[in-house]
Amino acid sequence: MKKLKLIFAILALLSATVSMAAAQSEQKFAELGDFKLENGEVIQDCKLGYRTFGTLNSDKSNAVLFPTWFGGKSEQLAGNFGKGKMVDDTRFFIIAVDAIGNGVSSSPSNSRKQSGEQFPRFTIRDMVNAEHQLVTQTFGIKKLHAVMGISMGGMQTFEWMVAYPEMMKLAVPIVGTTHQTAFDLLLWSTELKAIEEARKFDTSDNAGAAMVGRIHALALFTPAYRNSATPPKEFEAFVKKEELNYLDSFKTDDWASQLRAMMAHDISKTFGSMAKAAQAVKAKTLVVVARQDMMVNPDPAIEFARLLKTKALEVNNACGHVYATCEGAKVNAAVAKFLTQ
């Protein structure tokens, strides 16, 4: 009988633990009200989506903010969190936040009052300002242990570093950039052009999705990776799968809105030069770049690391922007170690 009671007690504890973890990772929303943008426009009834992992300590000093990548959702970030992963949720309280325009937070596709092309034009800085409001007002956090993110999340991290330099102890921009190079702009403007041209003949929510899927797939990995991973006889199946992935989830106006935000991204614009922007940074920084990245050119991040007098962690493999496919464990270990400072 005692043994059975012990078993039931353990099962109850496990069930409670699972329920708590599930509750933490549930989609939540912060109501930001009428949110004013850099350009003076206002997102009416602005909502910011987020999920939390781990436990906030008593002095609120263990919080890590992790914004989403381009087109990404906070639920997709969960694989980075846990013991032995990039961010240990037994040690840190992680706020995974849905960037404005991703279809979860206020976006052209879900706004009741400003839908579609009527949705205000926002920037990466606007994303960061909304996240700052979430951190300070919803959670009452005065200083984050770290801000970090991947790709467009890395762009937001760079913006955090100069917009709110006193707000974080550590910063980890991963395959992000301080500003767009001409090659980056060629990619993003081509995707935007594909959407705009498709809209002339198709007014559906996923106009241009198939073409954007092809363009995106072209830049995510290097030619060497694609050639080795996809034999010519499997090409048609590969392309069809990529197109279907976008057709299932693509929202034209959301994608275009975040494209425009990235294209305008430049953390030096309020400082006059990148050197002056670097001087504003207070956080200890680990810059992670992929040397063969064809989606986000690594040179601006490497140069900014030099201006910060720190060395970038470079991965150099055929996986390009999707560095984790080849060297995820290496990056995770380096970031996890950095976060323990």
Phi, psi and omega per residue, in radians:
M1 nan -0.783 3.133
K2 -1.083 -0.674 -3.142
K3 -1.126 -0.707 3.112
L4 -1.133 -0.721 3.115
K5 -1.069 -0.702 3.129
L6 -1.127 -0.736 3.129
I7 -1.087 -0.796 3.133
F8 -1.096 -0.653 3.132
A9 -1.137 -0.727 3.128
I10 -1.143 -0.753 3.126
L11 -1.104 -0.692 3.112
A12 -1.115 -0.708 3.125
L13 -1.138 -0.766 3.119
L14 -1.091 -0.732 3.136
S15 -1.095 -0.737 3.123
A16 -1.130 -0.679 3.137
T17 -1.147 -0.762 3.111
V18 -1.099 -0.747 3.141
S19 -1.099 -0.708 3.133
M20 -1.127 -0.758 3.129
A21 -1.099 -0.723 3.132
A22 -1.120 -0.718 3.141
A23 -1.128 -0.663 3.138
Q24 -1.120 -0.662 -3.041
S25 -1.582 0.090 3.102
E26 -1.181 2.631 3.079
Q27 -1.179 2.211 3.089
K28 -2.208 2.892 -3.129
F29 -2.374 2.428 3.001
A30 -1.804 2.308 3.129
E31 -1.569 1.957 -3.098
L32 -1.696 -0.022 -3.123
G33 1.233 -2.628 3.085
D34 -1.418 1.902 -2.976
F35 -1.712 2.049 -3.092
K36 -1.440 2.333 -3.118
L37 -1.668 2.970 3.111
E38 -0.972 -0.655 -3.069
N39 -1.455 0.055 3.120
G40 1.633 -0.265 3.090
E41 -1.249 2.923 -3.069
V42 -2.266 2.276 2.957
I43 -1.511 1.977 -3.090
Q44 -1.330 2.424 3.130
D45 0.880 0.879 -3.053
C46 -1.186 2.318 3.098
K47 -2.142 2.429 3.114
L48 -2.104 2.089 3.140
G49 -1.429 2.627 3.101
Y50 -2.826 2.826 3.012
R51 -2.356 2.588 3.118
T52 -2.071 2.624 3.124
F53 -2.401 2.392 -3.116
G54 1.499 -2.966 -3.054
T55 -2.175 2.287 3.082
L56 -1.306 2.204 -3.112
N57 -1.319 3.042 -2.977
S58 -1.099 -0.616 -3.135
D59 -1.702 0.163 3.066
K60 0.964 0.730 -3.084
S61 -1.876 0.064 -3.059
N62 -1.991 0.388 -3.068
A63 -1.474 2.352 3.087
V64 -2.122 2.142 3.107
L65 -1.648 2.287 -3.068
F66 -2.335 1.614 3.130
P67 -1.296 2.795 -3.104
T68 -1.344 2.767 3.033
W69 -1.409 3.134 -3.121
F70 -1.026 2.086 3.130
G71 1.314 -0.023 -3.053
G72 -1.458 2.850 3.109
K73 -2.081 2.680 -3.098
S74 -1.039 -0.562 3.136
E75 -1.106 -0.470 -3.130
Q76 -1.322 -0.224 -3.130
L77 -1.479 -0.274 -2.986
A78 -0.987 -0.544 -3.125
G79 -1.123 -0.251 3.125
N80 -1.524 -0.097 -2.997
F81 -1.983 2.390 3.104
G82 2.486 2.912 3.133
K83 -1.107 2.256 -3.116
G84 1.467 0.047 3.117
K85 -1.850 -2.903 -3.075
M86 -1.057 -0.785 3.115
V87 -2.199 2.102 -3.091
D88 -1.383 1.914 -3.097
D89 -1.387 -0.003 2.987
T90 -1.514 -0.194 -3.128
R91 -1.990 -0.610 -3.057
F92 -2.052 2.688 3.024
F93 -1.738 1.954 -3.007
I94 -1.782 2.273 3.042
I95 -1.915 1.805 3.086
A96 -1.574 2.015 -2.987
V97 -1.980 2.393 3.094
D98 -1.428 2.009 -3.124
A99 -1.126 2.549 3.078
I100 -0.879 2.379 3.080
G101 1.590 0.052 -3.083
N102 -1.577 0.067 3.117
G103 1.627 -0.187 3.056
V104 -1.836 -1.033 2.972
S105 -1.180 3.030 -3.130
S106 -0.904 2.257 -3.005
S107 -2.649 2.851 3.064
P108 -0.976 -0.560 -3.056
S109 -1.394 -0.327 -3.072
N110 -2.145 0.015 3.130
S111 -1.310 2.259 3.141
R112 -1.368 -0.562 -3.042
K113 -1.762 -0.356 -3.053
Q114 -2.386 0.997 -3.029
S115 -1.351 2.782 3.057
G116 1.000 -2.336 -3.077
E117 -1.260 -0.127 3.082
Q118 -1.394 -0.207 -3.123
F119 -1.157 2.360 -3.094
P120 -1.048 2.595 3.090
R121 -1.353 2.075 -3.114
F122 -1.977 2.912 -3.097
T123 -2.135 3.048 3.033
I124 -1.076 -0.684 3.095
R125 -1.072 -0.661 3.095
D126 -1.108 -0.711 3.055
M127 -0.976 -0.818 -3.096
V128 -1.156 -0.717 3.119
N129 -1.082 -0.686 3.098
A130 -1.140 -0.714 3.126
E131 -1.152 -0.639 3.088
H132 -1.087 -0.720 3.111
Q133 -1.113 -0.699 3.085
L134 -1.048 -0.858 -3.078
V135 -1.111 -0.819 -3.028
T136 -1.410 -0.652 -3.038
Q137 -1.658 -0.719 -3.141
T138 -1.331 -0.726 -3.081
F139 -1.811 -0.224 -3.140
G140 1.130 0.526 -3.129
I141 -1.576 2.240 -3.115
K142 -1.603 -0.490 3.121
K143 -2.615 2.248 3.114
L144 -1.460 2.542 3.022
H145 -1.147 -0.709 -3.139
A146 -2.742 2.666 2.911
V147 -2.089 2.344 -3.108
M148 -2.704 2.734 3.127
G149 -3.027 2.883 -3.075
I150 -2.001 2.347 3.105
S151 1.078 -2.007 3.084
M152 -1.117 -0.436 3.004
G153 -1.139 -0.587 3.055
G154 -1.205 -0.639 3.066
M155 -1.087 -0.745 3.102
Q156 -1.117 -0.639 3.119
T157 -1.103 -0.797 3.083
F158 -1.026 -0.703 3.139
E159 -1.166 -0.708 3.063
W160 -0.994 -0.711 -3.063
M161 -1.056 -0.566 -3.112
V162 -1.801 -0.417 -3.125
A163 -1.405 -0.649 -3.111
Y164 -2.367 1.140 -3.010
P165 -1.079 -0.449 -3.122
E166 -1.556 -0.045 -2.982
M167 -1.522 -0.116 -3.097
M168 -2.492 2.592 3.068
K169 -1.444 -0.742 -3.077
L170 -2.231 2.691 3.077
A171 -2.415 2.355 -3.130
V172 -2.332 1.489 3.024
P173 -1.402 2.182 -3.068
I174 -2.023 2.167 -3.065
V175 0.704 0.758 3.050
G176 -1.884 -2.998 3.130
T177 -2.610 2.720 3.093
T178 -1.442 -0.438 3.101
H179 -2.864 2.861 -3.096
Q180 -1.502 2.351 2.997
T181 -1.446 3.014 3.105
A182 -1.062 -0.636 3.135
F183 -1.159 -0.730 3.082
D184 -1.041 -0.824 -3.104
L185 -1.106 -0.589 3.082
L186 -1.081 -0.759 3.114
L187 -1.119 -0.936 -3.054
W188 -1.139 -0.699 -3.124
S189 -1.217 -0.521 3.082
T190 -1.181 -0.728 3.083
E191 -1.111 -0.734 3.141
L192 -1.141 -0.709 3.117
K193 -1.103 -0.693 3.118
A194 -1.074 -0.700 3.111
I195 -1.155 -0.808 -3.101
E196 -1.111 -0.703 3.122
E197 -1.196 -0.697 3.135
A198 -1.122 -0.591 -3.106
R199 -1.136 -0.373 3.121
K200 -1.203 -0.396 -3.078
F201 -2.088 -0.226 -3.046
D202 -2.481 2.043 -3.101
T203 -1.743 0.197 -3.120
S204 -1.251 2.940 -3.135
D205 -1.102 -0.447 -3.085
N206 -1.987 0.583 3.092
A207 -1.008 2.246 3.099
G208 1.429 0.034 -3.044
A209 -1.016 -0.801 -3.091
A210 -1.092 -0.748 -3.133
M211 -1.189 -0.732 3.107
V212 -1.097 -0.648 3.099
G213 -1.043 -0.730 3.104
R214 -1.133 -0.786 -3.107
I215 -1.116 -0.749 -3.126
H216 -1.118 -0.764 3.136
A217 -1.081 -0.583 3.141
L218 -1.093 -0.565 -3.039
A219 -1.734 -0.318 -3.051
L220 -1.139 -0.715 -3.125
F221 -2.074 2.928 3.100
T222 -1.434 2.834 3.055
P223 -0.992 -0.668 -3.123
A224 -1.082 -0.728 3.120
Y225 -1.159 -0.820 -3.100
R226 -1.079 -0.711 3.140
N227 -1.104 -0.661 -3.121
S228 -1.387 -0.552 -3.073
A229 -1.496 -0.397 -3.046
T230 -2.275 1.669 3.063
P231 -1.075 2.593 -3.123
P232 -0.884 -0.635 -3.118
K233 -1.176 -0.318 3.140
E234 -1.773 0.061 -3.031
F235 -1.058 -0.837 -3.091
E236 -1.054 -0.706 3.121
A237 -1.151 -0.691 3.113
F238 -1.084 -0.851 -3.112
V239 -1.115 -0.729 3.138
K240 -1.078 -0.712 3.124
K241 -1.107 -0.763 3.123
E242 -1.077 -0.769 3.140
E243 -1.103 -0.743 -3.133
L244 -1.136 -0.629 3.102
N245 -1.006 -0.706 -3.124
Y246 -1.383 -0.645 3.124
L247 -1.097 -0.513 -3.128
D248 -1.298 -0.553 -2.977
S249 -2.219 -0.127 -2.992
F250 -1.291 2.282 2.995
K251 -2.097 1.951 -2.991
T252 -0.900 -0.906 -3.044
D253 -1.204 -0.573 3.087
D254 -1.137 -0.844 -3.123
W255 -1.038 -0.799 -3.131
A256 -1.118 -0.642 -3.104
S257 -1.171 -0.708 3.104
Q258 -1.311 -0.544 3.026
L259 -1.007 -0.840 -3.117
R260 -1.108 -0.659 3.120
A261 -1.098 -0.749 3.129
M262 -1.179 -0.705 -3.099
M263 -1.100 -0.502 -3.132
A264 -1.572 -0.051 -3.031
H265 -1.179 2.185 3.066
D266 -2.858 1.861 -3.034
I267 -1.257 -0.167 -3.113
S268 -1.591 -0.109 -2.957
K269 -1.082 -0.484 3.114
T270 -1.645 -0.028 -3.105
F271 -1.918 -0.402 -3.124
G272 1.671 -0.406 3.091
S273 -2.793 2.770 3.123
M274 -1.220 -0.529 3.113
A275 -1.123 -0.711 3.114
K276 -1.223 -0.610 3.076
A277 -1.096 -0.722 3.131
A278 -1.107 -0.601 3.140
Q279 -1.148 -0.402 -3.122
A280 -1.392 -0.301 -3.052
V281 -1.269 2.296 3.116
K282 -1.924 -0.424 -3.053
A283 -1.273 2.512 2.950
K284 -1.246 2.329 -2.899
T285 -2.208 2.397 2.961
L286 -2.021 1.906 3.128
V287 -1.648 2.146 -3.136
V288 -1.955 2.208 -3.137
V289 -2.286 2.715 3.024
A290 -1.881 2.007 -3.013
R291 -1.036 -0.575 -3.108
Q292 -1.792 0.440 -3.122
D293 -1.174 2.132 3.112
M294 -1.791 -0.021 -3.139
M295 -1.786 -0.755 3.079
V296 -2.202 1.860 -3.068
N297 -1.013 2.254 -3.045
P298 -1.351 -0.266 -3.009
D299 -1.037 -0.782 3.127
P300 -1.057 -0.678 3.129
A301 -1.182 -0.705 3.115
I302 -1.112 -0.744 3.130
E303 -1.143 -0.676 3.141
F304 -1.189 -0.641 3.060
A305 -1.052 -0.700 3.100
R306 -1.097 -0.725 3.118
L307 -1.130 -0.524 3.097
L308 -1.438 -0.050 -3.109
K309 1.075 0.705 3.050
T310 -2.344 2.711 -3.105
K311 -1.684 2.322 3.111
A312 -1.263 2.538 2.988
L313 -1.461 1.964 -3.081
E314 -1.828 2.285 2.954
V315 -1.907 2.454 -3.029
N316 -2.316 1.592 -3.103
N317 -2.597 2.958 -3.060
A318 -1.244 -0.150 3.141
C319 -1.319 -0.213 3.044
G320 1.007 -2.238 -3.071
H321 -1.076 -0.585 3.121
V322 -1.547 1.004 -3.044
Y323 -0.928 -0.584 -3.021
A324 -1.125 -0.423 3.107
T325 -1.073 -0.552 -3.122
C326 -1.800 -0.724 -3.024
E327 -2.351 0.687 3.141
G328 -1.082 -0.739 -3.094
A329 -1.098 -0.678 3.139
K330 -1.111 -0.821 -3.131
V331 -1.173 -0.780 3.133
N332 -0.986 -0.768 -3.119
A333 -1.132 -0.745 -3.129
A334 -1.154 -0.730 3.136
V335 -1.185 -0.781 3.128
A336 -1.003 -0.739 3.123
K337 -1.156 -0.747 -3.135
F338 -1.059 -0.687 -3.091
L339 -1.186 -0.304 -3.120
T340 -1.407 -0.027 -3.130
Q341 -1.249 nan nan
